[in-house]
Amino acid sequence: MSRDHEAGMPKRALIVLAEGFEEIEAVSPIDILRRARIDVIVAGLSGREVKGAHGIKISADVLLKDAAQDIDALILPGGSPGAENLAKSKELAGLIIKMFKAQKIIAAICAAPSLVLDPTGILENKKATCFPGMENLFSARVKFLKDRVVRDGNLITSRGPGTAMAFSLAIVEALAGKKTADTLKQKILAFS
C-alpha cells in the first residue's frame, strides 16, 4: 500500500468488468461510491472497452492486469455471460483470495457470488446470497440467505439488478461508515 493511501487518502475500490456484465450492477456501485468520495477504478478483464449484457459499452480506466493493488474493496457485478467470464480468470481468483486474506472488502452481486466467489473457497462457512436459482451452485458449506444484501465480515453479496442500490450503499457503509451511507441515502432518496 502506498504511503499516500495510508495517510488519509480516499478509500479505493476496484470494480472488474468482463464482457456481458450486468450494467445496473456495475454503474450503480461506480456512481454511488464516487458520490461518497471513494476512489473507484474500473478495470476491464480483457479489454479497455467492455460491452455489457444489454449492449451498453463502458470504457475501463485500466486492464485488470495493470490495476493498482493497494485497494480497499473489490466489486464484482454479475450478468450473463459476464459472471461466467469473470469466473474463468485465474488472475481475478488470485486477487480475490489475496484480498480475503488481507480482510479487504469483497463485494459480489447476482451470479458472481456463486460463480466467481464460491469456487475460490472464501465463502466456506459464510452467509451469502445471489441471484434466485444460482444458490444451487453454492457448495454445501455456504449458508444461503434470501436477503437483498448479506454482509458476513468483509464479504458483501446481493441478489441482482433490483438490489444494486442497496448493495452499493452497503459497500459505502463498509468503507466510509454508516453516517456517510445514511447521509447519501437521504441525498439520493433511497429510503427503502
NORHUVEN-V509505 format. One record per run of one state. SS is the DSSP state (hx for helix, st for strand, lp for the rest). FROM is the first residue (numbers start at 0). TO is the last residue. If there is no record, write none. Layout:
{{SS FROM TO} {SS FROM TO}}
This chain:
{{lp 0 1} {hx 2 5} {lp 6 10} {st 11 16} {lp 17 21} {hx 22 34} {lp 35 37} {st 38 43} {lp 44 47} {st 48 50} {lp 51 55} {st 56 58} {lp 59 60} {st 61 62} {hx 63 65} {lp 66 71} {st 72 75} {lp 76 80} {hx 81 86} {lp 87 88} {hx 89 100} {lp 101 103} {st 104 108} {lp 109 110} {hx 111 119} {lp 120 125} {st 126 127} {lp 128 132} {hx 133 136} {lp 137 141} {st 142 143} {lp 144 147} {st 148 151} {lp 152 153} {st 154 157} {lp 158 159} {hx 160 175} {lp 176 176} {hx 177 187} {lp 188 191}}
